[in-house]
Amino acid sequence: MLSYQHAYHAGNFADVHKHLTLFAVIDHLLRKRSSVTYMDTHAGRGLYPLAAEETAKLQEYREGVARLWQARERLGDDLLLGDWLTALGRMQSRAGGLDHYPGSPWWLSQRLREQDRLMLFELHPGEHGHLAQQALPDNVQRIHGDGLQGLVKRLPVPSPRLCVLVDPSYERKEEYAEVAEAVCQAMRKARHAVVLVWYPLLPAGRHRELLEGLRDGGVRKIWRSELHLREPQQGERGMIGSGMLVINAPWGLDERLEAAVAKILPLLGETSRHRGDWWVGE
């Protein structure tokens, strides 16, 4: 099924959660000079104009990145949030405005060093077409293909370090098990890899299949961050929160993210809460 287009949801609260976590991980990786290979298994378009037809239809960014943007002076007291918002501001078309939201290809590529490499996988032909039109550095490779298969096939990589972002749509319930299987295979080939996995929090709790698959596959100590907007209502089926897993999380990442998310929560509503812990396969 190739129907999902992230443009309808660009800049929502889950994007903020996901990309802030990614930004923090990259911060830690850049503290060393040794090269890093980055892989993004579900890249999407790379850049989303907020006035585009798809994004403007649902305007989910208004409940996500727009709230942080409006409070950016106050949020800047937190170093991680301040740096993230400054980076976001650099890619807007007008000073002080918010008219674009960058996807993971932008958050990854704009921090690449000469010695680093980035592989962007996108299976949807339309989305890959948009991605191919983006201006990206020469050390970025755009691949039209299945990102989970591509990840496993391209390991190990020649660089000393590896960072992987896995961010599917989960429109098919089988994707939870497929992600777990691919990540477990990747970790067997590259045990040192830092792997980030995003998942939606739904009333049905399908993400538990992902967690159980990682546990059964031998992946144990993982930093888990879950941002809950609210408790599910009876009969509700939509997304009520966002989850991030970081395998081989850099030291100190948990504390930085806990502090940053604590400042974001009041902007997301009275019922929002965050759960951050080291998941060890309970």
TINU-41914 format. One record per residue (C-alpha): residue number from 1; x, y, z. Coordinates in nm, 3 decimals, decimal comma. Each point is the difference from the previous one (the first is absolute). Layout:
N
(NUM (X Y Z))
...
//
This chain:
282
(1 (0,000 0,000 0,000))
(2 (0,151 0,331 -0,111))
(3 (-0,275 0,246 0,092))
(4 (0,159 0,179 0,295))
(5 (0,130 0,353 -0,055))
(6 (0,146 0,175 0,302))
(7 (-0,075 0,344 -0,143))
(8 (-0,348 -0,022 0,157))
(9 (0,156 -0,026 0,348))
(10 (0,321 0,203 -0,034))
(11 (0,102 0,195 0,308))
(12 (-0,243 -0,166 0,238))
(13 (0,087 -0,080 0,363))
(14 (0,140 -0,341 -0,099))
(15 (0,239 0,163 -0,250))
(16 (0,123 0,234 0,273))
(17 (0,056 -0,293 0,236))
(18 (0,176 -0,208 -0,264))
(19 (0,222 0,271 -0,144))
(20 (0,097 0,149 0,334))
(21 (0,117 -0,347 0,106))
(22 (0,190 -0,041 -0,327))
(23 (0,157 0,346 0,041))
(24 (0,119 -0,088 0,351))
(25 (0,152 -0,330 -0,116))
(26 (0,189 0,174 -0,281))
(27 (0,131 0,252 0,255))
(28 (0,162 -0,283 0,192))
(29 (0,141 -0,167 -0,312))
(30 (0,164 0,323 -0,116))
(31 (0,206 0,020 0,317))
(32 (0,246 -0,244 -0,160))
(33 (0,182 0,054 -0,331))
(34 (-0,032 -0,357 -0,129))
(35 (-0,235 -0,036 -0,296))
(36 (-0,365 -0,100 0,026))
(37 (-0,224 -0,172 -0,251))
(38 (-0,363 0,105 0,041))
(39 (-0,292 -0,197 -0,143))
(40 (-0,359 0,119 -0,022))
(41 (-0,224 -0,293 -0,094))
(42 (-0,318 0,201 -0,072))
(43 (0,121 0,338 -0,117))
(44 (-0,312 0,160 -0,146))
(45 (0,024 0,325 -0,196))
(46 (0,266 0,168 0,211))
(47 (-0,163 0,343 0,017))
(48 (-0,363 0,101 0,052))
(49 (-0,136 0,347 -0,085))
(50 (-0,274 0,064 0,254))
(51 (-0,214 0,168 -0,266))
(52 (0,009 -0,309 -0,224))
(53 (-0,341 -0,149 -0,075))
(54 (0,057 -0,319 0,199))
(55 (0,147 0,166 0,310))
(56 (-0,254 0,282 -0,001))
(57 (-0,289 -0,247 -0,012))
(58 (0,042 -0,134 0,356))
(59 (0,236 0,269 0,137))
(60 (0,131 -0,235 0,266))
(61 (0,309 0,219 0,031))
(62 (-0,212 0,257 0,185))
(63 (-0,022 -0,239 0,297))
(64 (0,367 -0,094 -0,029))
(65 (0,292 0,204 -0,129))
(66 (-0,198 0,326 -0,020))
(67 (-0,054 -0,003 0,377))
(68 (0,374 -0,039 0,061))
(69 (0,079 0,268 -0,255))
(70 (-0,230 0,250 0,169))
(71 (0,165 -0,074 0,337))
(72 (0,357 -0,014 -0,138))
(73 (0,137 0,284 0,212))
(74 (-0,108 -0,169 0,320))
(75 (0,101 -0,350 -0,115))
(76 (0,345 0,126 -0,096))
(77 (0,101 -0,025 0,366))
(78 (0,043 -0,372 -0,063))
(79 (0,318 -0,049 -0,204))
(80 (-0,133 -0,293 -0,204))
(81 (-0,331 0,170 -0,084))
(82 (0,176 0,328 -0,070))
(83 (0,240 -0,160 -0,248))
(84 (-0,282 -0,197 -0,165))
(85 (-0,215 0,309 -0,045))
(86 (0,296 0,202 -0,129))
(87 (0,066 -0,269 -0,261))
(88 (-0,369 0,002 -0,093))
(89 (0,010 0,375 -0,042))
(90 (0,293 -0,015 -0,242))
(91 (-0,201 -0,183 -0,263))
(92 (-0,302 0,230 -0,005))
(93 (-0,046 0,224 -0,304))
(94 (-0,052 0,315 0,206))
(95 (0,152 0,114 0,327))
(96 (-0,220 -0,070 0,298))
(97 (-0,253 -0,193 -0,206))
(98 (-0,095 -0,366 0,001))
(99 (-0,090 -0,115 -0,350))
(100 (0,184 -0,332 -0,039))
(101 (0,048 -0,309 0,210))
(102 (0,303 -0,221 -0,072))
(103 (-0,024 -0,377 -0,004))
(104 (0,272 -0,232 0,125))
(105 (0,211 0,025 -0,320))
(106 (0,049 0,370 0,073))
(107 (0,069 -0,046 0,372))
(108 (0,263 -0,260 -0,090))
(109 (0,158 0,158 -0,307))
(110 (0,043 0,352 0,136))
(111 (0,237 -0,131 0,269))
(112 (0,210 -0,230 -0,219))
(113 (0,376 0,049 0,007))
(114 (0,228 -0,075 -0,293))
(115 (0,091 -0,341 0,144))
(116 (-0,362 -0,107 0,060))
(117 (-0,247 -0,174 -0,233))
(118 (-0,380 -0,009 -0,013))
(119 (-0,223 -0,256 -0,173))
(120 (-0,364 0,099 -0,053))
(121 (-0,244 -0,279 -0,087))
(122 (-0,349 0,071 -0,131))
(123 (-0,225 -0,259 -0,164))
(124 (-0,297 0,218 -0,101))
(125 (0,072 0,118 -0,358))
(126 (-0,171 0,335 0,048))
(127 (0,175 0,074 0,327))
(128 (0,335 -0,110 -0,145))
(129 (-0,064 0,234 -0,292))
(130 (-0,040 0,292 0,240))
(131 (0,311 -0,109 0,190))
(132 (0,202 -0,012 -0,323))
(133 (-0,077 0,370 -0,055))
(134 (0,140 0,109 0,336))
(135 (0,340 0,171 0,009))
(136 (0,217 -0,224 0,219))
(137 (0,377 -0,034 0,055))
(138 (0,210 -0,222 -0,226))
(139 (0,052 -0,258 0,276))
(140 (-0,373 -0,082 0,002))
(141 (-0,126 -0,302 -0,195))
(142 (-0,370 -0,020 -0,092))
(143 (-0,124 -0,356 -0,051))
(144 (-0,339 -0,092 -0,146))
(145 (-0,070 -0,322 0,185))
(146 (-0,109 -0,178 0,316))
(147 (0,186 0,152 0,292))
(148 (-0,019 -0,298 0,236))
(149 (0,141 -0,234 -0,263))
(150 (0,256 0,260 -0,105))
(151 (0,117 0,047 0,358))
(152 (0,075 -0,369 0,052))
(153 (0,159 -0,048 -0,344))
(154 (0,242 0,292 0,041))
(155 (0,146 -0,108 0,332))
(156 (0,267 0,013 0,117))
(157 (0,104 0,348 -0,110))
(158 (0,364 0,111 -0,041))
(159 (-0,023 0,291 0,246))
(160 (0,086 -0,051 0,370))
(161 (-0,349 0,111 0,107))
(162 (-0,356 -0,052 -0,120))
(163 (-0,325 0,180 0,080))
(164 (-0,335 -0,123 -0,135))
(165 (-0,344 0,159 0,009))
(166 (-0,295 -0,235 -0,054))
(167 (-0,324 0,191 -0,048))
(168 (-0,272 -0,188 -0,194))
(169 (-0,365 0,095 -0,022))
(170 (-0,128 -0,320 0,170))
(171 (-0,306 0,013 -0,223))
(172 (0,032 -0,378 -0,023))
(173 (-0,006 -0,177 0,336))
(174 (0,265 -0,241 -0,131))
(175 (0,252 0,286 0,003))
(176 (0,053 -0,026 0,375))
(177 (0,139 -0,353 -0,034))
(178 (0,188 0,090 -0,319))
(179 (0,175 0,289 0,172))
(180 (0,095 -0,216 0,298))
(181 (0,141 -0,272 -0,226))
(182 (0,201 0,245 -0,212))
(183 (0,141 0,181 0,304))
(184 (0,100 -0,329 0,163))
(185 (0,177 -0,109 -0,319))
(186 (0,174 0,336 -0,022))
(187 (0,119 -0,018 0,360))
(188 (0,150 -0,343 -0,059))
(189 (0,200 0,145 -0,291))
(190 (0,092 0,326 0,173))
(191 (-0,024 -0,030 0,378))
(192 (0,145 0,348 0,050))
(193 (-0,272 0,174 -0,206))
(194 (-0,213 0,273 0,152))
(195 (-0,352 -0,079 -0,124))
(196 (-0,303 0,223 0,045))
(197 (-0,346 -0,146 -0,053))
(198 (-0,315 0,210 -0,003))
(199 (-0,347 -0,149 0,060))
(200 (-0,351 0,137 0,053))
(201 (-0,185 -0,043 0,326))
(202 (-0,348 -0,127 -0,085))
(203 (-0,285 -0,115 0,225))
(204 (0,051 -0,352 -0,135))
(205 (0,356 -0,006 0,140))
(206 (0,149 -0,162 -0,312))
(207 (0,346 0,134 0,082))
(208 (0,031 -0,275 0,259))
(209 (0,058 -0,246 -0,286))
(210 (0,300 0,209 -0,103))
(211 (0,141 0,002 0,353))
(212 (-0,057 -0,372 0,043))
(213 (0,167 -0,070 -0,335))
(214 (0,309 0,194 0,104))
(215 (0,011 -0,181 0,333))
(216 (-0,040 -0,343 -0,159))
(217 (0,270 0,090 -0,254))
(218 (0,252 0,073 0,273))
(219 (-0,010 0,381 0,000))
(220 (-0,023 0,090 0,365))
(221 (0,109 0,333 0,150))
(222 (-0,176 0,279 -0,187))
(223 (-0,086 0,357 0,091))
(224 (-0,376 0,041 -0,043))
(225 (-0,171 0,336 -0,026))
(226 (-0,379 0,014 -0,027))
(227 (-0,186 0,326 -0,038))
(228 (-0,369 -0,046 0,086))
(229 (-0,245 0,273 -0,096))
(230 (-0,292 -0,152 0,188))
(231 (-0,160 -0,320 0,116))
(232 (-0,201 -0,179 -0,270))
(233 (-0,374 0,058 -0,014))
(234 (-0,241 -0,290 -0,037))
(235 (-0,010 -0,108 -0,363))
(236 (0,285 0,231 -0,103))
(237 (0,235 -0,127 -0,270))
(238 (0,233 0,290 -0,082))
(239 (0,349 0,079 0,125))
(240 (0,011 0,112 0,363))
(241 (0,375 0,019 0,037))
(242 (0,345 -0,050 -0,147))
(243 (0,270 -0,248 0,095))
(244 (0,376 -0,003 -0,061))
(245 (0,248 -0,277 0,070))
(246 (0,374 0,065 -0,001))
(247 (0,218 -0,310 -0,007))
(248 (0,356 0,060 0,124))
(249 (-0,107 0,344 0,117))
(250 (0,295 0,236 0,061))
(251 (0,081 0,073 0,362))
(252 (-0,198 0,295 0,133))
(253 (-0,259 -0,004 -0,279))
(254 (-0,280 -0,099 0,237))
(255 (0,054 0,296 0,232))
(256 (0,017 0,254 -0,284))
(257 (-0,321 -0,127 -0,157))
(258 (-0,185 -0,020 0,331))
(259 (0,082 0,365 0,068))
(260 (-0,099 0,114 -0,349))
(261 (-0,328 -0,193 -0,010))
(262 (-0,094 0,133 0,344))
(263 (0,004 0,351 -0,148))
(264 (-0,210 -0,106 -0,299))
(265 (-0,277 -0,179 0,191))
(266 (-0,189 0,315 0,114))
(267 (-0,029 0,104 -0,366))
(268 (-0,167 -0,328 -0,097))
(269 (-0,289 0,010 0,245))
(270 (-0,088 -0,069 0,361))
(271 (-0,029 -0,374 -0,051))
(272 (0,338 -0,046 -0,169))
(273 (0,267 -0,201 0,180))
(274 (0,335 -0,160 -0,073))
(275 (0,138 -0,338 0,090))
(276 (0,374 -0,046 -0,028))
(277 (0,173 -0,314 0,120))
(278 (0,253 -0,268 -0,080))
(279 (-0,202 -0,283 -0,151))
(280 (0,166 -0,333 0,073))
(281 (-0,248 -0,241 -0,146))
(282 (-0,258 -0,027 0,276))
//
